[in-house]
Amino acid sequence: MKKPSVYPNEGFVVDSVADYFSSHGYRTVFAQNTFEPDLIAVNEKDRSDYWTIEAKGHTASITTDHNTALGQILKRMNDSNRKYAIAVPQTPQMVKECRKVPQWLKQSIGLHVIFVDEEGQVSIYAPNEQI
C-alpha cells in the first residue's frame, strides 16, 4: 500500500526524490515489496551512476524511523560502485537526527543524505559534506 503523498509523509519524500532524479535524466524504480529499497535511480546516459535510496517521513517516532532508515540502507550496501542515500523531510527534528551520524562514518560508507522541503525541493548532501 502506497503511503500518502503529503508533506512530511514518506510518500511525499519518495515522490519528490523520484521527480528530482527523473528531471535529471534518471530512470526511477519504486519498491514493489518490503524487501526492496524505496527508490532506485539509474542515470540513463551512464548506467554506472546508480542510486539506492531509503526514505522515511516525519512521524511521532523520528529517532526510531531515522535509525530504521540507516539500518535498511546499510543492509542494501552491496556494491561499492553505487551511491546510497537516506531521504527524509527537511524538518528541524529530522535534520537534527541526520546530524547525529558522525561525518567520518558517512564518508567511510559513502552515505548521502537527501532532504525534501515542503515545496518538494530536493537537497543532496554528499558523504563529505556537513549537514
TIGU-151551 format. One record per atom (N, C-alpha, C): z, y negated, x; residue in one letter; atom name; residue number from 1. Coordinates in steps of 0.1 Angstrom, whole numbers. Each point is the difference from the previous one (the first is absolute). Example, Ala and Ser with C-alpha at 12.3 -4.5 7.8 and 13.67 -1.06 7.14 Angstrom:
BEGIN
Z, Y, X, resn, name, resi
78, 57, 132, A, N, 1
0, -12, -9, A, CA, 1
0, -12, 9, A, C, 1
-7, -11, -4, S, N, 2
0, -11, 9, S, CA, 2
8, -11, -8, S, C, 2
end
This chain:
BEGIN
Z, Y, X, resn, name, resi
0, 12, 8, M, N, 1
0, -12, -8, M, CA, 1
0, -12, 9, M, C, 1
-9, -9, -3, K, N, 2
-1, -13, 8, K, CA, 2
11, -9, -4, K, C, 2
5, -7, 11, K, N, 3
11, -9, -3, K, CA, 3
-6, -14, -4, K, C, 3
7, -8, -8, P, N, 4
-5, -12, -5, P, CA, 4
-5, -10, 11, P, C, 4
-11, -6, -2, S, N, 5
-5, -10, 10, S, CA, 5
5, -14, -3, S, C, 5
13, -2, 1, V, N, 6
6, -13, -3, V, CA, 6
9, -2, 12, V, C, 6
-1, -12, 6, Y, N, 7
9, -4, 11, Y, CA, 7
15, 0, -4, Y, C, 7
8, 6, 8, P, N, 8
-1, 6, 13, P, CA, 8
0, 15, 0, P, C, 8
-6, 6, -11, N, N, 9
0, 15, -1, N, CA, 9
-10, 6, 11, N, C, 9
2, 13, 2, E, N, 10
-8, 7, 10, E, CA, 10
-15, 0, -4, E, C, 10
-3, 1, -12, G, N, 11
-14, 0, -5, G, CA, 11
-7, -13, 4, G, C, 11
7, -11, -1, F, N, 12
-5, -13, 4, F, CA, 12
-3, 0, 15, F, C, 12
10, 5, 8, V, N, 13
-2, 0, 14, V, CA, 13
-12, 9, 4, V, C, 13
-1, 12, -5, V, N, 14
-11, 9, 3, V, CA, 14
-13, -7, -4, V, C, 14
-1, -5, -12, D, N, 15
-13, -6, -4, D, CA, 15
-4, -12, 8, D, C, 15
10, -8, 4, S, N, 16
-3, -12, 8, S, CA, 16
-4, 4, 14, S, C, 16
6, 10, 6, V, N, 17
-4, 4, 13, V, CA, 17
-14, 7, 0, V, C, 17
-2, 8, -11, A, N, 18
-14, 6, -1, A, CA, 18
-10, -11, -1, A, C, 18
2, -10, -8, D, N, 19
-9, -11, -2, D, CA, 19
-3, -7, 13, D, C, 19
11, -2, 8, Y, N, 20
-1, -7, 13, Y, CA, 20
-9, 8, 9, Y, C, 20
2, 13, 2, F, N, 21
-8, 8, 8, F, CA, 21
-14, 2, -5, F, C, 21
-2, 1, -13, S, N, 22
-13, 1, -5, S, CA, 22
-8, -12, 3, S, C, 22
6, -12, -1, S, N, 23
-7, -12, 3, S, CA, 23
-3, -2, 15, S, C, 23
6, 8, 8, H, N, 24
-3, -1, 14, H, CA, 24
-8, 12, 5, H, C, 24
-7, 7, -9, G, N, 25
-10, 10, 4, G, CA, 25
6, 14, 2, G, C, 25
11, 3, -7, Y, N, 26
6, 13, 1, Y, CA, 26
-2, 7, -13, Y, C, 26
-1, 13, 1, R, N, 27
0, 9, -12, R, CA, 27
15, 4, -2, R, C, 27
5, -1, -12, T, N, 28
14, 3, -3, T, CA, 28
1, 12, -9, T, C, 28
10, 8, 3, V, N, 29
3, 12, -8, V, CA, 29
14, 0, -4, V, C, 29
3, 2, -13, F, N, 30
14, 0, -5, F, CA, 30
5, 14, 0, F, C, 30
13, 1, 1, A, N, 31
7, 13, -1, A, CA, 31
-3, 7, -13, A, C, 31
-2, 13, 0, Q, N, 32
-2, 8, -12, Q, CA, 32
12, 8, -3, Q, C, 32
9, 1, 9, N, N, 33
13, 7, -2, N, CA, 33
11, -5, 9, N, C, 33
12, 5, -1, T, N, 34
11, -5, 9, T, CA, 34
-1, 5, 14, T, C, 34
-9, 9, 3, F, N, 35
-2, 5, 14, F, CA, 35
-9, -8, 8, F, C, 35
-6, -10, -6, E, N, 36
-10, -9, 7, E, CA, 36
6, -14, 2, E, C, 36
-5, -7, 10, P, N, 37
4, -14, 1, P, CA, 37
-5, -8, -12, P, C, 37
7, -11, -2, D, N, 38
-4, -9, -12, D, CA, 38
-14, -5, 1, D, C, 38
-4, -3, 13, L, N, 39
-13, -6, 2, L, CA, 39
-5, 4, 13, L, C, 39
-13, 3, 1, I, N, 40
-8, 1, 12, I, CA, 40
-11, -10, 0, I, C, 40
-2, -6, 11, A, N, 41
-11, -10, 2, A, CA, 41
-8, 3, 12, A, C, 41
-13, 2, -2, V, N, 42
-9, 4, 12, V, CA, 42
-11, -11, 1, V, C, 42
-1, -5, 12, N, N, 43
-10, -10, 2, N, CA, 43
-14, 6, -1, N, C, 43
-9, -5, -9, E, N, 44
-13, 5, -2, E, CA, 44
-9, 0, 12, E, C, 44
2, -10, 9, K, N, 45
-8, -1, 12, K, CA, 45
5, 7, 12, K, C, 45
13, 2, 0, D, N, 46
7, 6, 11, D, CA, 46
10, 10, -5, D, C, 46
-5, 13, -2, R, N, 47
9, 10, -7, R, CA, 47
13, 3, 8, R, C, 47
0, -4, 13, S, N, 48
13, 2, 8, S, CA, 48
10, -10, -4, S, C, 48
-3, -11, -8, D, N, 49
9, -10, -5, D, CA, 49
6, 6, -13, D, C, 49
10, 7, 1, Y, N, 50
5, 8, -12, Y, CA, 50
15, -3, -1, Y, C, 50
4, -4, -12, W, N, 51
13, -4, -4, W, CA, 51
7, 10, -10, W, C, 51
12, 3, 3, T, N, 52
8, 8, -9, T, CA, 52
12, -9, -4, T, C, 52
1, -2, -14, I, N, 53
10, -10, -4, I, CA, 53
9, 6, -11, I, C, 53
13, -3, 2, E, N, 54
10, 4, -10, E, CA, 54
5, -13, -6, E, C, 54
1, -1, -13, A, N, 55
4, -12, -7, A, CA, 55
13, 2, -8, A, C, 55
7, -11, -2, K, N, 56
12, 0, -8, K, CA, 56
0, -13, -7, K, C, 56
6, 0, -12, G, N, 57
2, -12, -7, G, CA, 57
15, -5, 1, G, C, 57
3, -11, -7, H, N, 58
13, -5, 0, H, CA, 58
8, 6, -11, H, C, 58
10, 8, 3, T, N, 59
8, 6, -11, T, CA, 59
15, -3, 3, T, C, 59
8, 6, -8, A, N, 60
15, -2, 1, A, CA, 60
5, 7, 13, A, C, 60
-8, 9, 6, S, N, 61
5, 7, 12, S, CA, 61
-9, -3, 12, S, C, 61
0, -13, 4, I, N, 62
-10, -5, 10, I, CA, 62
2, 8, 13, I, C, 62
13, 1, 5, T, N, 63
2, 7, 13, T, CA, 63
-5, 14, -1, T, C, 63
4, 7, -11, T, N, 64
-5, 14, -1, T, CA, 64
-15, 1, -1, T, C, 64
-6, -9, -7, D, N, 65
-15, 1, -2, D, CA, 65
-7, -3, 14, D, C, 65
6, -10, 7, H, N, 66
-6, -3, 13, H, CA, 66
2, 12, 10, H, C, 66
11, 6, 0, N, N, 67
3, 11, 8, N, CA, 67
-9, 12, -4, N, C, 67
-3, 2, -12, T, N, 68
-9, 10, -5, T, CA, 68
-14, -2, 5, T, C, 68
-4, -13, -1, A, N, 69
-14, -3, 5, A, CA, 69
-1, 3, 15, A, C, 69
10, -4, 8, L, N, 70
0, 3, 14, L, CA, 70
0, 15, 3, L, C, 70
8, 8, -8, G, N, 71
-1, 15, 2, G, CA, 71
-13, 5, -4, G, C, 71
-6, -5, -10, Q, N, 72
-13, 6, -5, Q, CA, 72
-11, -3, 10, Q, C, 72
0, -13, 6, I, N, 73
-11, -3, 9, I, CA, 73
2, 8, 13, I, C, 73
13, 1, 5, L, N, 74
2, 8, 12, L, CA, 74
-5, 14, -1, L, C, 74
2, 6, -12, K, N, 75
-5, 14, -2, K, CA, 75
-15, 1, 0, K, C, 75
-7, -11, -2, R, N, 76
-14, 0, -1, R, CA, 76
-7, -4, 13, R, C, 76
8, -4, 10, M, N, 77
-5, -4, 13, M, CA, 77
-4, 12, 8, M, C, 77
-13, 5, -3, N, N, 78
-4, 12, 7, N, CA, 78
-13, -2, 9, N, C, 78
-4, -13, 1, D, N, 79
-12, -3, 8, D, CA, 79
2, -13, 7, D, C, 79
2, 0, 13, S, N, 80
3, -13, 8, S, CA, 80
-11, -10, -1, S, C, 80
-12, 4, -4, N, N, 81
-11, -9, -1, N, CA, 81
-1, -8, -13, N, C, 81
9, 4, -10, R, N, 82
0, -7, -13, R, CA, 82
10, -11, 0, R, C, 82
-1, -9, -10, K, N, 83
10, -10, -2, K, CA, 83
9, 3, -12, K, C, 83
13, -2, 2, Y, N, 84
9, 3, -10, Y, CA, 84
8, -12, -5, Y, C, 84
3, -1, -13, A, N, 85
7, -12, -5, A, CA, 85
8, 3, -12, A, C, 85
10, -8, -2, I, N, 86
7, 0, -13, I, CA, 86
-4, -13, -6, I, C, 86
-2, 0, -13, A, N, 87
-4, -12, -8, A, CA, 87
11, -3, -10, A, C, 87
5, -12, 0, V, N, 88
11, -4, -9, V, CA, 88
-2, -14, -6, V, C, 88
7, -3, -11, P, N, 89
-1, -14, -5, P, CA, 89
7, -9, 10, P, C, 89
-4, -12, 0, Q, N, 90
5, -10, 9, Q, CA, 90
12, -7, -6, Q, C, 90
10, 8, -4, T, N, 91
12, -6, -6, T, CA, 91
10, -2, 12, T, C, 91
10, -9, -2, P, N, 92
9, -2, 11, P, CA, 92
8, 13, 4, P, C, 92
3, 8, -10, Q, N, 93
8, 12, 3, Q, CA, 93
-9, 10, 7, Q, C, 93
-12, 1, -3, M, N, 94
-9, 10, 7, M, CA, 94
-3, -5, 14, M, C, 94
-2, -13, 2, V, N, 95
-3, -5, 13, V, CA, 95
13, 3, 9, V, C, 95
11, -2, -6, K, N, 96
13, 2, 8, K, CA, 96
0, 15, 4, K, C, 96
-3, 9, -9, E, N, 97
0, 14, 4, E, CA, 97
-10, 3, 11, E, C, 97
-12, -6, -1, C, N, 98
-10, 3, 10, C, CA, 98
4, -5, 14, C, C, 98
7, -11, 0, R, N, 99
5, -6, 13, R, CA, 99
11, 9, 6, R, C, 99
6, 9, -7, K, N, 100
10, 9, 5, K, CA, 100
-6, 11, 9, K, C, 100
-13, 2, -1, V, N, 101
-7, 10, 8, V, CA, 101
-2, -6, 14, V, C, 101
6, 6, 10, P, N, 102
-1, -6, 14, P, CA, 102
-14, -2, 4, P, C, 102
-3, -11, 7, Q, N, 103
-13, -3, 5, Q, CA, 103
-5, 11, 9, Q, C, 103
8, 4, 9, W, N, 104
-4, 11, 10, W, CA, 104
-5, 12, -7, W, C, 104
7, 3, -11, L, N, 105
-4, 13, -8, L, CA, 105
-13, -2, -7, L, C, 105
-2, -12, -6, K, N, 106
-14, -2, -6, K, CA, 106
-11, 1, 10, K, C, 106
3, -5, 12, Q, N, 107
-11, 0, 10, Q, CA, 107
-1, 15, 5, Q, C, 107
10, 7, 2, S, N, 108
0, 13, 5, S, CA, 108
-8, 10, -10, S, C, 108
2, -2, -13, I, N, 109
-7, 9, -9, I, CA, 109
-13, -6, -6, I, C, 109
-2, -13, 3, G, N, 110
-12, -6, -6, G, CA, 110
1, -3, -14, G, C, 110
11, -5, -5, L, N, 111
2, -3, -14, L, CA, 111
-3, -14, -3, L, C, 111
-10, -2, -10, H, N, 112
-3, -13, -5, H, CA, 112
8, -2, -13, H, C, 112
3, -13, -3, V, N, 113
6, -3, -12, V, CA, 113
-9, -10, -8, V, C, 113
-2, 4, -12, I, N, 114
-9, -8, -9, I, CA, 114
9, -6, -11, I, C, 114
-1, -13, -1, F, N, 115
7, -7, -11, F, CA, 115
-10, -5, -11, F, C, 115
4, 1, -12, V, N, 116
-9, -5, -11, V, CA, 116
9, -10, -8, V, C, 116
-6, -12, -1, D, N, 117
8, -10, -8, D, CA, 117
-4, 0, -15, D, C, 117
6, -8, -7, E, N, 118
-1, 1, -15, E, CA, 118
-14, -4, -5, E, C, 118
-8, -6, 9, E, N, 119
-14, -3, -3, E, CA, 119
-10, 11, 4, E, C, 119
6, 10, 6, G, N, 120
-8, 12, 5, G, CA, 120
-6, -3, 14, G, C, 120
4, -10, 7, Q, N, 121
-4, -3, 13, Q, CA, 121
7, 10, 10, Q, C, 121
-8, 5, 9, V, N, 122
5, 10, 10, V, CA, 122
2, -6, 14, V, C, 122
11, 3, 6, S, N, 123
3, -4, 14, S, CA, 123
3, 13, 7, S, C, 123
-7, 2, 11, I, N, 124
2, 12, 8, I, CA, 124
6, -4, 14, I, C, 124
11, 7, 3, Y, N, 125
7, -2, 12, Y, CA, 125
-2, 12, 9, Y, C, 125
-6, -2, 12, A, N, 126
-3, 11, 9, A, CA, 126
13, 4, 6, A, C, 126
0, 12, 6, P, N, 127
13, 6, 6, P, CA, 127
6, -10, 10, P, C, 127
-7, -8, 7, N, N, 128
5, -8, 10, N, CA, 128
4, -14, -5, N, C, 128
-2, -3, -13, E, N, 129
3, -13, -6, E, CA, 129
14, 0, -6, E, C, 129
7, -11, 2, Q, N, 130
13, -2, -7, Q, CA, 130
-2, -3, -14, Q, C, 130
8, 5, -9, I, N, 131
0, -3, -14, I, CA, 131
8, -12, -2, I, C, 131
end
